[in-house]
Amino acid sequence: MANNDAPLMLSISGLRGVVGDTITAEVAALYGAAFGSHLRSRIDRPRVVIARDSRPSGEAFLAAVAAGLASTGCDVIDLGVAMTPTVGVMVIHHRADGGMVCTASHNPIQWNGLKCLDGDGVAPPPAEAAEIVRRFRERDLLLAGPTAFGKITRDESGDPTHVERVVGLVDVQAIRAANLRVVVDSVNGAGCRPARMLLETLGVEFVHINGEPTGVFAHTPEPTQANLVDLCTAAAKGGFACGFAQDPDADRLAIVDESGRYIGEEYTLALAALRVLQREGAGMLATNLSTSRMIDGVAKKFPGSRVVRTAVGEANVVAALKPAHGLCGGEGNGGVIWPRVCWVRDSLSGMALVLELLATQKCSLSSLVKQLPRCAMVKRTLKLNAIGGMVALPPAFAKVRATFVGERLDETDGIRIDFAEGWVHLRASNTEPIIRLIAEGDDDRAANALADRVANAAGLP
């Protein structure tokens, strides 16, 4: 019987559901076949790179995905357990036509999902994502004949290839000379081995907690302050430059400073963007409507730089970055997109850029944070069924639009209201059956006041 509180989520971010309930091996095989059919409609013999995060359900689901792809005539390259950005790197490395990752990202262990990448190693644009979903729903499949099934091969080189790509772009000598020590929490996810490999290659001494990829997460896996008590405690013991926290598929990175203070995911992109602009000079940056304006403050330090805002979703950010040859982008959930590595949010890129920033600036992380524009954010969630489901959203947006008609409104994704003293973004999640309300102000009081104003206007509890 389906769990009404956790439906199968289908969006630009892929497919996500509860294991054994809304996502099963049959669903995984069908989604793999839908993606394979989408590729086959344009390419005679597509090659697809696949991988999974470490959660126990992933092994069976990935095998089902491989079978679904092969049944449509796709040749499959299986990386096993690997980070989502590693799949992006390996799509480029193998000159493949696409990639699929079996992951539910930051969701707890009872969830799993599937994410598609195109031939550039990036999430497909909205129109292509919608076509994949259509084929899945309608079972519109291009199945291969009995002698035309694809081959399934294994490739163990994903982690070293990804690490080598990142290391080749940073000042290894400066990082080694800085004698940095860090603490890393890989939450028993796919980032365990590559994080260790990266830090060892850069000559960074580290303490690794939850560093075995068992997939049995030691704590709730989303890298928020409430879930990173052990990391903060370890970093506070002294002698560490910072602490890093990955999520299960390691596309997100949260940071703790040298005192054990959680500075958060929003600072990850701002710090990474700062280092990229220091290295490369002024340029274009991209991020979504829900991300802190800190990145705008960073861009102002480099005259000629600009920040483009997009709808939430990695594919939307990349769609803005690519044609403009953007230097860096990402999202305020700790996701850094460094195009010179890959077109996917990448915790290894984030780590390397922050380490290089610390090494070259020769100051503490807390000092660097103080130099960034000060802000405070409030992030609230509300289950859709608490307000009557998706049908209740348009009336809520209409109330907000009418109430704040004199303010600057952006309806690219839900509705964002920019006030003189901050902004509020109200939207439905792409990956969970919830509404997200995010506000930013000069301090916690101001941010909460803005959030309350919009929630009250929308009629939300």
C-alpha positions as CSV (number, residue, x, y, z in Angstrom):
1,M,0.0,0.0,0.0
2,A,1.5,3.4,-1.0
3,N,2.6,5.8,1.7
4,N,0.6,9.0,1.1
5,D,3.1,11.0,3.0
6,A,5.9,9.9,0.7
7,P,4.8,9.7,-2.9
8,L,7.1,8.9,-5.8
9,M,8.7,12.2,-6.6
10,L,9.3,13.0,-10.3
11,S,10.9,16.3,-11.2
12,I,13.9,18.0,-12.9
13,S,16.0,16.4,-10.1
14,G,15.0,12.9,-11.2
15,L,13.0,10.2,-9.3
16,R,12.9,9.7,-5.6
17,G,10.8,7.5,-3.3
18,V,10.6,5.3,-0.2
19,V,12.4,1.9,-0.6
20,G,10.0,-1.0,-1.0
21,D,7.0,1.3,-1.2
22,T,7.2,3.9,-4.0
23,I,10.6,2.8,-5.3
24,T,11.3,-0.9,-6.1
25,A,13.6,-2.8,-8.4
26,E,10.8,-2.8,-11.0
27,V,10.5,1.0,-10.8
28,A,14.3,1.3,-11.1
29,A,14.5,-0.9,-14.2
30,L,11.6,0.9,-15.8
31,Y,13.2,4.3,-15.2
32,G,16.5,3.0,-16.6
33,A,14.7,1.8,-19.7
34,A,12.9,5.1,-20.0
35,F,16.2,7.0,-19.9
36,G,17.8,4.4,-22.3
37,S,14.8,4.9,-24.7
38,H,15.3,8.6,-24.6
39,L,18.9,8.2,-25.6
40,R,18.1,5.6,-28.2
41,S,15.7,7.9,-29.9
42,R,18.7,10.0,-31.0
43,I,21.7,7.7,-30.7
44,D,22.0,4.2,-32.2
45,R,24.2,2.6,-29.5
46,P,24.4,4.9,-26.4
47,R,27.0,4.5,-23.7
48,V,25.8,5.3,-20.2
49,V,27.9,5.6,-17.0
50,I,26.1,4.5,-13.8
51,A,26.9,4.5,-10.1
52,R,25.2,4.5,-6.7
53,D,25.7,6.0,-3.3
54,S,26.4,3.6,-0.4
55,R,22.9,2.9,1.0
56,P,22.1,-0.8,1.2
57,S,19.2,-0.7,-1.2
58,G,21.4,0.8,-3.9
59,E,23.1,-2.4,-5.1
60,A,19.9,-4.1,-6.2
61,F,18.5,-0.9,-7.6
62,L,21.6,-0.2,-9.6
63,A,21.6,-3.7,-11.0
64,A,18.0,-3.1,-12.1
65,V,18.9,0.2,-13.7
66,A,21.7,-1.5,-15.6
67,A,19.3,-4.2,-16.8
68,G,16.8,-1.5,-17.9
69,L,19.4,0.4,-19.9
70,A,20.8,-2.7,-21.5
71,S,17.4,-3.9,-22.5
72,T,17.1,-0.8,-24.7
73,G,20.4,-1.4,-26.3
74,C,22.6,0.9,-24.2
75,D,26.1,-0.2,-23.2
76,V,26.6,0.4,-19.5
77,I,29.7,1.3,-17.6
78,D,29.2,0.6,-13.9
79,L,31.4,2.5,-11.4
80,G,29.9,0.8,-8.3
81,V,29.8,3.1,-5.3
82,A,30.7,6.6,-6.5
83,M,29.9,10.2,-5.8
84,T,27.3,11.9,-8.1
85,P,29.9,14.4,-9.4
86,T,32.2,11.5,-10.2
87,V,29.6,10.2,-12.6
88,G,29.7,13.6,-14.3
89,V,33.5,13.4,-14.5
90,M,33.4,9.9,-15.9
91,V,30.7,10.7,-18.5
92,I,33.2,13.2,-20.0
93,H,36.2,10.8,-19.5
94,H,34.5,8.0,-21.4
95,R,32.8,10.3,-23.9
96,A,29.6,8.6,-22.9
97,D,26.1,9.7,-24.0
98,G,24.7,9.9,-20.5
99,G,24.9,8.9,-16.8
100,M,22.6,7.6,-14.1
101,V,23.1,7.8,-10.3
102,C,21.2,5.7,-7.8
103,T,20.9,8.1,-4.9
104,A,18.4,9.9,-2.7
105,S,21.1,12.5,-1.9
106,H,20.6,13.9,1.6
107,N,17.4,12.0,2.3
108,P,17.4,9.4,5.1
109,I,18.2,5.7,4.5
110,Q,14.5,4.7,3.8
111,W,14.7,6.8,0.6
112,N,16.4,6.1,-2.6
113,G,16.2,7.6,-6.1
114,L,17.6,8.0,-9.6
115,K,19.2,10.9,-11.2
116,C,20.1,11.3,-15.0
117,L,23.0,13.1,-16.6
118,D,23.3,14.0,-20.2
119,G,26.4,13.7,-22.5
120,D,28.0,16.7,-21.0
121,G,27.7,15.1,-17.5
122,V,25.0,17.5,-16.3
123,A,21.4,17.0,-15.3
124,P,19.2,17.2,-18.4
125,P,17.4,20.5,-19.1
126,P,13.7,20.7,-18.1
127,A,12.3,19.7,-21.5
128,E,14.5,16.5,-21.6
129,A,13.8,15.7,-18.0
130,A,10.0,15.9,-18.7
131,E,10.4,13.6,-21.8
132,I,12.2,11.0,-19.6
133,V,9.4,11.2,-17.1
134,R,6.8,10.9,-19.9
135,R,8.4,7.7,-21.2
136,F,8.5,6.3,-17.7
137,R,4.9,7.0,-17.0
138,E,3.6,5.9,-20.3
139,R,6.0,2.9,-20.6
140,D,7.0,4.3,-24.0
141,L,10.1,2.2,-24.4
142,L,12.4,1.4,-27.3
143,L,13.4,-2.2,-26.4
144,A,16.2,-3.9,-28.2
145,G,15.9,-7.2,-30.0
146,P,17.3,-10.4,-28.6
147,T,20.8,-9.9,-30.2
148,A,21.0,-6.1,-29.6
149,F,21.1,-5.9,-25.8
150,G,23.7,-3.6,-24.4
151,K,26.9,-4.8,-22.6
152,I,27.5,-4.2,-18.9
153,T,31.1,-3.6,-17.9
154,R,32.8,-2.4,-14.6
155,D,35.2,0.5,-14.2
156,E,37.0,1.0,-10.8
157,S,38.8,4.2,-11.9
158,G,36.2,6.7,-11.1
159,D,37.5,8.0,-7.7
160,P,41.2,8.4,-8.8
161,T,40.2,10.0,-12.1
162,H,38.0,12.5,-10.3
163,V,40.6,13.3,-7.6
164,E,43.3,13.7,-10.2
165,R,41.1,16.2,-12.1
166,V,40.6,18.4,-9.0
167,V,44.2,18.2,-7.8
168,G,45.4,19.2,-11.2
169,L,43.6,22.6,-10.9
170,V,44.8,23.7,-7.4
171,D,48.1,24.9,-5.9
172,V,49.1,21.7,-4.3
173,Q,52.5,23.1,-3.2
174,A,50.8,26.0,-1.3
175,I,48.3,23.6,0.3
176,R,51.1,21.2,1.4
177,A,53.2,24.0,2.7
178,A,50.4,25.3,4.9
179,N,50.4,22.1,7.0
180,L,46.6,22.1,7.4
181,R,44.7,19.7,9.6
182,V,41.0,19.1,9.1
183,V,38.1,16.9,10.3
184,V,35.8,15.2,7.8
185,D,32.4,13.6,8.3
186,S,31.5,11.6,5.2
187,V,28.3,10.2,6.9
188,N,29.2,6.6,5.7
189,G,28.4,7.7,2.1
190,A,29.9,7.6,-1.3
191,G,32.4,10.4,-0.5
192,C,34.4,8.4,2.0
193,R,37.1,7.0,-0.2
194,P,37.5,10.0,-2.6
195,A,37.6,12.5,0.3
196,R,40.4,10.5,1.9
197,M,42.2,10.2,-1.4
198,L,41.9,13.9,-2.1
199,L,43.3,15.0,1.3
200,E,46.1,12.5,1.2
201,T,47.1,13.7,-2.2
202,L,47.1,17.3,-1.1
203,G,49.2,16.5,2.0
204,V,46.4,17.5,4.4
205,E,46.4,15.8,7.8
206,F,42.9,14.7,8.7
207,V,40.6,12.9,11.2
208,H,37.9,11.0,9.4
209,I,34.6,10.3,11.2
210,N,31.9,8.1,9.7
211,G,34.5,7.4,7.0
212,E,33.4,3.9,5.9
213,P,30.9,3.7,3.0
214,T,28.5,1.3,4.7
215,G,25.4,3.3,3.8
216,V,24.1,3.0,7.3
217,F,24.3,6.6,8.2
218,A,25.7,7.5,11.6
219,H,23.3,10.5,11.8
220,T,20.5,12.1,9.8
221,P,22.4,12.6,6.6
222,E,21.5,16.2,5.6
223,P,24.6,18.3,6.6
224,T,22.8,20.8,8.8
225,Q,23.9,22.1,12.1
226,A,21.6,19.8,14.1
227,N,23.0,16.7,12.4
228,L,26.7,17.6,12.7
229,V,27.2,17.6,16.5
230,D,30.1,15.1,16.4
231,L,31.9,17.0,13.6
232,C,31.6,20.3,15.6
233,T,32.8,18.6,18.8
234,A,35.8,17.1,17.0
235,A,36.8,20.3,15.3
236,A,36.5,22.2,18.6
237,K,39.3,20.1,20.2
238,G,41.7,22.4,18.6
239,G,44.5,22.4,16.0
240,F,42.2,22.0,13.0
241,A,41.8,24.5,10.2
242,C,38.2,23.5,9.6
243,G,35.7,20.7,9.4
244,F,34.0,19.4,6.2
245,A,30.7,17.5,6.0
246,Q,29.5,15.6,3.0
247,D,26.0,14.2,2.2
248,P,25.5,10.6,1.0
249,D,26.2,11.2,-2.7
250,A,28.8,13.9,-1.8
251,D,27.5,16.6,-4.1
252,R,27.0,18.9,-1.0
253,L,29.5,20.3,1.5
254,A,28.9,22.0,4.8
255,I,31.8,23.6,6.7
256,V,32.7,24.1,10.4
257,D,35.3,26.6,11.4
258,E,38.4,26.1,13.5
259,S,36.5,26.6,16.8
260,G,33.9,24.0,15.9
261,R,31.3,26.6,15.0
262,Y,29.0,25.5,12.2
263,I,29.2,28.2,9.6
264,G,26.9,26.3,7.3
265,E,26.2,25.3,3.8
266,E,25.5,28.8,2.5
267,Y,29.1,29.8,3.1
268,T,30.5,27.0,1.0
269,L,29.5,28.5,-2.3
270,A,30.6,32.0,-1.2
271,L,34.0,30.9,-0.1
272,A,34.5,28.8,-3.3
273,A,33.4,31.6,-5.5
274,L,35.8,34.0,-3.7
275,R,38.7,31.7,-4.4
276,V,37.7,31.2,-8.1
277,L,37.5,34.9,-8.6
278,Q,40.8,35.4,-6.9
279,R,42.4,32.9,-9.2
280,E,40.7,33.9,-12.5
281,G,39.6,37.5,-12.2
282,A,36.1,38.9,-12.8
283,G,33.5,36.8,-14.4
284,M,30.0,35.4,-14.4
285,L,28.6,33.4,-11.5
286,A,25.3,31.6,-11.3
287,T,23.1,30.4,-8.4
288,N,19.5,29.8,-7.6
289,L,16.8,32.1,-6.2
290,S,17.0,30.4,-2.7
291,T,20.7,31.0,-2.2
292,S,22.2,33.7,0.0
293,R,23.1,37.1,-1.4
294,M,26.6,36.6,0.1
295,I,27.7,35.5,-3.4
296,D,26.5,38.9,-4.8
297,G,28.7,40.6,-2.1
298,V,31.7,38.5,-3.2
299,A,31.1,39.4,-6.8
300,K,31.2,43.1,-6.0
301,K,34.8,42.7,-4.8
302,F,35.7,41.9,-8.4
303,P,34.5,44.7,-10.7
304,G,32.9,43.4,-13.9
305,S,31.6,40.3,-12.2
306,R,27.9,39.5,-12.1
307,V,25.6,36.9,-10.6
308,V,22.7,35.3,-12.5
309,R,19.8,33.9,-10.5
310,T,17.9,30.8,-11.7
311,A,15.1,28.4,-10.6
312,V,16.2,25.8,-8.0
313,G,17.9,22.8,-9.5
314,E,21.4,22.0,-10.7
315,A,20.3,21.8,-14.3
316,N,18.9,25.3,-14.2
317,V,22.1,26.8,-12.7
318,V,24.2,25.0,-15.4
319,A,21.9,26.2,-18.1
320,A,22.9,29.7,-17.1
321,L,26.6,29.0,-16.6
322,K,27.4,27.1,-19.8
323,P,26.5,29.6,-22.6
324,A,28.1,32.5,-20.6
325,H,31.2,30.5,-19.9
326,G,30.6,31.1,-16.2
327,L,33.5,30.7,-13.8
328,C,31.6,29.1,-10.9
329,G,28.1,28.4,-9.7
330,G,26.1,26.3,-7.4
331,E,23.4,26.3,-4.8
332,G,23.2,27.4,-1.1
333,N,22.7,23.8,0.0
334,G,26.5,23.4,-0.1
335,G,26.7,22.6,-3.8
336,V,29.7,24.0,-5.7
337,I,29.8,23.7,-9.5
338,W,33.3,24.3,-10.8
339,P,33.0,23.9,-14.6
340,R,36.7,23.1,-15.0
341,V,36.1,19.9,-13.0
342,C,32.5,19.0,-14.0
343,W,29.0,20.4,-14.4
344,V,27.7,18.8,-11.2
345,R,27.8,20.0,-7.6
346,D,31.0,18.6,-6.2
347,S,32.1,18.4,-2.6
348,L,35.7,17.6,-3.7
349,S,35.9,20.9,-5.7
350,G,34.5,22.7,-2.7
351,M,37.1,21.2,-0.3
352,A,40.0,21.9,-2.6
353,L,39.0,25.5,-3.2
354,V,38.5,26.2,0.5
355,L,41.8,24.6,1.4
356,E,43.6,26.6,-1.3
357,L,41.9,29.8,0.0
358,L,43.1,29.0,3.6
359,A,46.6,28.2,2.3
360,T,47.0,31.3,0.2
361,Q,45.3,33.8,2.5
362,K,47.2,32.6,5.5
363,C,44.5,33.3,8.0
364,S,41.8,31.4,9.9
365,L,38.5,30.3,8.4
366,S,36.6,32.5,10.9
367,S,38.6,35.5,9.7
368,L,37.6,34.8,6.1
369,V,34.0,34.4,7.1
370,K,34.0,37.8,8.9
371,Q,35.1,39.4,5.6
372,L,32.0,38.1,3.8
373,P,28.8,40.1,3.8
374,R,26.9,39.4,7.0
375,C,23.5,37.7,6.6
376,A,21.1,35.5,8.4
377,M,18.8,32.9,6.8
378,V,15.7,31.1,8.0
379,K,14.7,27.8,6.2
380,R,11.3,26.4,7.0
381,T,9.5,23.4,5.6
382,L,5.8,22.4,5.7
383,K,4.3,19.1,4.4
384,L,2.1,19.7,1.5
385,N,-0.8,17.7,2.9
386,A,-0.8,20.1,5.9
387,I,-2.3,22.8,3.5
388,G,-4.3,20.6,1.2
389,G,-1.6,19.4,-1.3
390,M,-0.3,21.0,-4.5
391,V,-3.7,22.4,-5.4
392,A,-3.4,24.8,-2.5
393,L,-0.2,26.4,-3.8
394,P,-1.6,28.6,-6.6
395,P,-4.1,30.3,-4.2
396,A,-1.2,30.8,-1.7
397,F,1.0,32.4,-4.4
398,A,-1.9,34.6,-5.5
399,K,-2.4,35.9,-1.9
400,V,1.4,36.7,-1.7
401,R,1.3,38.4,-5.1
402,A,-1.6,40.6,-4.1
403,T,-0.2,41.5,-0.7
404,F,3.3,42.5,-1.9
405,V,2.3,44.0,-5.2
406,G,4.6,47.0,-4.6
407,E,7.7,44.8,-4.0
408,R,10.0,43.2,-6.6
409,L,8.5,39.7,-7.4
410,D,10.2,36.8,-9.3
411,E,7.9,33.9,-10.3
412,T,10.6,31.9,-12.1
413,D,10.2,29.2,-9.4
414,G,7.4,29.5,-7.0
415,I,7.5,33.1,-5.9
416,R,10.3,35.2,-4.5
417,I,9.8,38.7,-2.9
418,D,12.7,41.1,-2.6
419,F,12.3,43.7,0.1
420,A,14.7,46.5,1.0
421,E,15.7,44.6,4.1
422,G,16.0,41.1,2.6
423,W,14.1,38.5,0.6
424,V,11.7,35.5,0.9
425,H,11.4,32.5,-1.4
426,L,8.3,30.3,-1.3
427,R,8.2,27.2,-3.5
428,A,7.4,23.4,-3.6
429,S,10.4,21.1,-3.3
430,N,11.6,19.1,-6.3
431,T,12.6,16.1,-4.2
432,E,10.3,15.9,-1.2
433,P,6.5,16.4,-0.7
434,I,7.1,19.7,1.2
435,I,6.9,23.4,0.8
436,R,10.1,25.4,1.4
437,L,10.0,28.9,2.8
438,I,13.4,30.6,2.9
439,A,14.1,34.1,4.1
440,E,17.3,36.2,4.4
441,G,17.8,39.3,6.4
442,D,20.5,41.2,8.2
443,D,20.1,39.1,11.4
444,D,18.0,36.2,12.7
445,R,15.2,38.5,14.0
446,A,14.9,40.3,10.6
447,A,14.9,37.0,8.7
448,N,12.2,35.5,10.9
449,A,10.1,38.6,10.7
450,L,10.2,38.5,6.8
451,A,9.4,34.7,6.9
452,D,6.4,35.4,9.2
453,R,5.1,38.2,7.0
454,V,5.1,36.0,3.9
455,A,3.7,32.9,5.6
456,N,0.8,34.9,7.1
457,A,0.1,36.5,3.7
458,A,0.0,33.1,2.0
459,G,-2.2,31.7,4.7
460,L,0.3,29.0,5.8
461,P,0.2,27.6,9.3
